[in-house]
């Protein structure tokens, strides 16, 4: 049971770290691009949404590789 609890805690820690890095990646991408990315997405700019999805996938791949 102790091993399960340790694995559960480490999974939660990695999830929180991954979520935080996703937010940091979004903020960095928003800072590096002209205009307000959130406003562009809410206005229906599909290209901005696809670009942001690529950022999230890239950050997720980097975090997953770091965890392994």
N, C-alpha and C positions, 0 to 999 in steps of 0.2 A: 504494500500500500504506500510506503514511503517513496518508492521509485516513481509511482504514478503521480504523486503529489509534486515531486520535483520536476517531472516532465511537463506537468500541467502549468506550473509556475513559469518555467522557461518558455513555454509556448505563449503564455500571456505576455511575458516581457518582450519576446520577439515581435509579437503582434503590435504592441504599443510602439516599439521602436520603428517598425515598418510603417505604421500609420503616421508617426511624427516625420519620418523621412519623406513620405508621400506629400505631406503638407509643405515641407521645406522645398521639395522639388517643384511643387506648384508655384510657390511664392517666387522662387528663382526664375522659373520660366516666365511668369507674369512680369517680373522685373526686367527680364532680358528682351521681351517683345514690346513693340510699340502699342500703345492703347491699353485699355482695361480688358483683360481676358474674360473676366466674369461677365462684364456687360456685353461683350461680343457673343458669348455663348447664350446668354439670356435673350439676346436679340435674334437668335436663330442662325448664327454663323456656324455652319456645319464644319467648315475647314478648321476653325478654332477648336471646336470640340474634338475633332479627329487628332489634331496636333496635341491637345492636352491628354487625350487617351494614350497617345504614344509616349508621352512623358511619364504617365503613371505606370505603363507597362515596363518602361526602361528602369524606373526606380525599383519596381517590384522584382525584376530580374537581378538587379544588383544586390538588393537585400537578400534574396533567396540564395545567391551565390556566396554571399558573406556568411550566411548562417551555416551552409554546408561546410 
